[in-house]
């Protein structure tokens, strides 16, 4: 079990944000190592209308509670009107692979008869992650049987010339208190070509008990296997991370009790913790995550000794 030590709210968007496009929130914070001194945390920042754009916050690698730089403009702006990402986006994953830095993101679109649609786009940076350009204006993971409303890639590993992808899929809605909330679960696929996603995939994790959604899978190598952090929601309103382990990245065993992270007694993460993402920093693991109301205040960080995870996690660094 990892023993996480919280370092607090690192990026307070209302206080540290730059410009009207970064008014509040820092959705699904995703760390990426720039160099030995800086970690870049990509996130979706919302404007006054709640529309999110992808930007970043650079923090010191040896002191991740210290902000070094904030992107002055979006690294990726909303899509053209009528496209799948014309009403904002959140981070999926950032992976350095042949051709440049690959940004997987989830684009949102409003439609008349559903709360929203959310599908996966791909953009690539050739300037070190300052700006990203879409490879196409349509999703790389689009509608298909079983994912009529949501197809959201949140983990991508490129190895041996192939892409391994873990994503959330949604097909309907749970009505709670008269309001619709998306139902989704986690699936897996692999491909040689991101522009030709396979139709066949495999179920990794389904909701259990009172849960109606389980998603935002973040997958890391763990010794000879894998560890996944995810976020789960239940009918009583709880929204909290879980954890699972796997030998092959496809068949998973849930180990939620090994998470080692709890709500704070008060403050920005006292009601909700969600969307954890890890990165190794020397002998430690850093976890960037959101708190109450899905990250409305910004993002925080916690740290643990890397050895606390069995076998030592090969968290991306």
PyMOL commands that set and color helices and strands:
alter all, ss='L'
color gray80, all
select helices_A, chain A and resi 13-16+20-22+256-258+292-295+306-308
alter helices_A, ss='H'
color red, helices_A
select strands_A, chain A and resi 5-12+24-33+38-46+52-60+63-70+89-97+100-111+114-125+133-134+150-159+162-176+179-191+202-205+211-222+225-234+239-246+252-254+274-281+284-290+298-305+313-314
alter strands_A, ss='S'
color yellow, strands_A
deselect
rebuild
show_as cartoon
